[in-house]
């Protein structure tokens, strides 16, 4: 990857669409546009951020009618000269424009290379760069809001504030070490321990938000399980508000897992309709049962479905045993029919689980079920339900490293170890926090992060 190259890529989804955009960035971006654009105003003379109307013409052939925008360095997304050619959507038209700019000297961009150049140019830090792809991939309004806040620098601002406080303490320690033979006041160990404890508490509180942030970013997997014919597929259809899964009165209709995503109170929830669990000689149904066991193991939440019009029997208890140790909600379905099993009976047999009574057929009780799903998804995630949330494991690992280094510094002060070693622990904490915003991040980590991006971003 050569930062001196001029790169180009299609920045809109491939396929049929109203508009297709080819983006260029680099020292020759405007020059390449000049060589292909025909209009009343020349790109080389155009002011920054002005939209030009014209045509892309190569070797006398008109390729497309376009609007061309120019954003000059450093006031652009990448901090370089950037040109965006807005033409007609569709694979052929936009690809022909891209081919033309590449023939004039541009190189096809690598995944995430535009954003990487924005990072290298100092326009955004690494945490903000990662948030760019989270904004693009957001599946709910809640995940979008959280990603957008990180992209705007909310997490970075918190990290930089922590770093500044640590840097002030390091400066005091190093000043004491440099002038230990002169009349410079030594660092007060009790005050330093108190400052370490306060910063460490903030770091750990931020780290504790990871589970909430991860759920906001990725959502959860909720497996709908139960014995055959308790209405698992009907519940999935009701939550999706569409007839996605085949429903019949015949037990064992669902032979394999079916997965669909739904937005529940701002959380992306992957609902998994599973085959009923029961003893059977049917080879296909047995395979479906094994798949159900696998789905239970991989789920974040279990919806254990019971038939409210029948007694809770050994098959129900067997399903309950298969889900022991998981986070689960007991869903008593078919409550529009004469009641046999109720909430009290279910809570006695399956203690510790949230319980809700619904009728998937009549579509009542679903609001309460959705509220329980949202509460169970976020329960015990730490750090409250609002504010900054760490969404990436990389960030949490760095925060935990910083906390561990400060714990070492605290212990060193207690043991009376030389302040040289305390300063080293502080430096380790600073380096760990610096990795989050990209100040001390290796090339391999950068390559991995930006490989997750689409090519046009």
Secondary structure in CASP SS format (residue, H / E / C, confidence):
PFRMAT SS
TARGET T0000
AUTHOR 0000-0000-0000
METHOD secondary structure of the structure
MODEL  1
X C 1.00
X C 1.00
X C 1.00
X C 1.00
X C 1.00
X C 1.00
X E 1.00
X E 1.00
X E 1.00
X E 1.00
X C 1.00
X C 1.00
X C 1.00
X C 1.00
X C 1.00
X C 1.00
X C 1.00
X C 1.00
X E 1.00
X E 1.00
X E 1.00
X E 1.00
X E 1.00
X E 1.00
X E 1.00
X C 1.00
X C 1.00
X C 1.00
X H 1.00
X H 1.00
X H 1.00
X H 1.00
X H 1.00
X H 1.00
X H 1.00
X H 1.00
X E 1.00
X E 1.00
X E 1.00
X C 1.00
X C 1.00
X C 1.00
X C 1.00
X C 1.00
X C 1.00
X C 1.00
X C 1.00
X C 1.00
X C 1.00
X C 1.00
X E 1.00
X E 1.00
X E 1.00
X E 1.00
X E 1.00
X E 1.00
X E 1.00
X E 1.00
X C 1.00
X C 1.00
X E 1.00
X E 1.00
X E 1.00
X E 1.00
X E 1.00
X E 1.00
X E 1.00
X E 1.00
X E 1.00
X E 1.00
X E 1.00
X C 1.00
X C 1.00
X C 1.00
X C 1.00
X C 1.00
X C 1.00
X C 1.00
X C 1.00
X C 1.00
X C 1.00
X E 1.00
X E 1.00
X E 1.00
X E 1.00
X E 1.00
X E 1.00
X E 1.00
X C 1.00
X C 1.00
X H 1.00
X H 1.00
X H 1.00
X H 1.00
X H 1.00
X H 1.00
X H 1.00
X H 1.00
X H 1.00
X H 1.00
X H 1.00
X H 1.00
X H 1.00
X C 1.00
X C 1.00
X C 1.00
X E 1.00
X E 1.00
X C 1.00
X C 1.00
X C 1.00
X C 1.00
X H 1.00
X H 1.00
X H 1.00
X H 1.00
X H 1.00
X H 1.00
X H 1.00
X H 1.00
X C 1.00
X C 1.00
X C 1.00
X C 1.00
X C 1.00
X H 1.00
X H 1.00
X H 1.00
X H 1.00
X H 1.00
X H 1.00
X H 1.00
X H 1.00
X H 1.00
X H 1.00
X H 1.00
X H 1.00
X C 1.00
X C 1.00
X C 1.00
X H 1.00
X H 1.00
X H 1.00
X H 1.00
X H 1.00
X H 1.00
X H 1.00
X H 1.00
X H 1.00
X H 1.00
X H 1.00
X C 1.00
X C 1.00
X H 1.00
X H 1.00
X H 1.00
X H 1.00
X H 1.00
X H 1.00
X H 1.00
X H 1.00
X H 1.00
X H 1.00
X H 1.00
X H 1.00
X H 1.00
X H 1.00
X H 1.00
X H 1.00
X H 1.00
X H 1.00
X H 1.00
X H 1.00
X H 1.00
X H 1.00
X H 1.00
X H 1.00
X H 1.00
X C 1.00
X C 1.00
X C 1.00
X C 1.00
X C 1.00
X C 1.00
X C 1.00
X C 1.00
X C 1.00
X C 1.00
X H 1.00
X H 1.00
X H 1.00
X H 1.00
X H 1.00
X H 1.00
X H 1.00
X H 1.00
X H 1.00
X H 1.00
X H 1.00
X H 1.00
X H 1.00
X H 1.00
X H 1.00
X H 1.00
X H 1.00
X H 1.00
X H 1.00
X C 1.00
X C 1.00
X H 1.00
X H 1.00
X H 1.00
X H 1.00
X H 1.00
X H 1.00
X H 1.00
X H 1.00
X H 1.00
X C 1.00
X E 1.00
X E 1.00
X E 1.00
X E 1.00
X E 1.00
X E 1.00
X C 1.00
X C 1.00
X C 1.00
X C 1.00
X C 1.00
X C 1.00
X H 1.00
X H 1.00
X H 1.00
X H 1.00
X H 1.00
X H 1.00
X H 1.00
X H 1.00
X H 1.00
X C 1.00
X C 1.00
X C 1.00
X C 1.00
X C 1.00
X C 1.00
X C 1.00
X C 1.00
X C 1.00
X C 1.00
X C 1.00
X C 1.00
X C 1.00
X C 1.00
X C 1.00
X C 1.00
X C 1.00
X E 1.00
X E 1.00
X E 1.00
X E 1.00
X E 1.00
X E 1.00
X E 1.00
X C 1.00
X C 1.00
X E 1.00
X E 1.00
X E 1.00
X E 1.00
X E 1.00
X E 1.00
X E 1.00
X C 1.00
X C 1.00
X C 1.00
X C 1.00
X C 1.00
X C 1.00
X C 1.00
X C 1.00
X C 1.00
X H 1.00
X H 1.00
X H 1.00
X H 1.00
X H 1.00
X H 1.00
X H 1.00
X H 1.00
X H 1.00
X H 1.00
X H 1.00
X H 1.00
X H 1.00
X H 1.00
X H 1.00
X H 1.00
X C 1.00
X C 1.00
X E 1.00
X E 1.00
X E 1.00
X E 1.00
X E 1.00
X E 1.00
X E 1.00
X C 1.00
X C 1.00
X C 1.00
X C 1.00
X C 1.00
X C 1.00
X H 1.00
X H 1.00
X H 1.00
X H 1.00
X H 1.00
X H 1.00
X H 1.00
X H 1.00
X H 1.00
X C 1.00
X C 1.00
X C 1.00
X C 1.00
X C 1.00
X E 1.00
X E 1.00
X E 1.00
X E 1.00
X E 1.00
X E 1.00
X C 1.00
X C 1.00
X C 1.00
X C 1.00
X C 1.00
X C 1.00
X C 1.00
X C 1.00
X C 1.00
X H 1.00
X H 1.00
X H 1.00
X H 1.00
X H 1.00
X H 1.00
X H 1.00
X C 1.00
X C 1.00
X C 1.00
X C 1.00
X E 1.00
X E 1.00
X E 1.00
X E 1.00
X C 1.00
X E 1.00
X C 1.00
X C 1.00
X C 1.00
X C 1.00
X E 1.00
X C 1.00
X H 1.00
X H 1.00
X H 1.00
X H 1.00
X H 1.00
X H 1.00
X H 1.00
X H 1.00
X H 1.00
X H 1.00
X H 1.00
X H 1.00
X H 1.00
X C 1.00
X C 1.00
X C 1.00
X C 1.00
X C 1.00
X C 1.00
X C 1.00
X C 1.00
X C 1.00
X C 1.00
X C 1.00
X C 1.00
X C 1.00
X C 1.00
X H 1.00
X H 1.00
X H 1.00
X H 1.00
X H 1.00
X H 1.00
X H 1.00
X H 1.00
X H 1.00
X H 1.00
X H 1.00
X H 1.00
X H 1.00
X H 1.00
X H 1.00
X H 1.00
X H 1.00
X H 1.00
X H 1.00
X H 1.00
X H 1.00
X H 1.00
X H 1.00
X C 1.00
X C 1.00
X C 1.00
X H 1.00
X H 1.00
X H 1.00
X H 1.00
X H 1.00
X H 1.00
X H 1.00
X H 1.00
X H 1.00
X H 1.00
X H 1.00
X H 1.00
X H 1.00
X H 1.00
X H 1.00
X H 1.00
X H 1.00
X H 1.00
X H 1.00
X C 1.00
X C 1.00
X C 1.00
X C 1.00
X C 1.00
X H 1.00
X H 1.00
X H 1.00
X H 1.00
X H 1.00
X H 1.00
X H 1.00
X H 1.00
X H 1.00
X C 1.00
X C 1.00
X C 1.00
X C 1.00
X C 1.00
X C 1.00
END
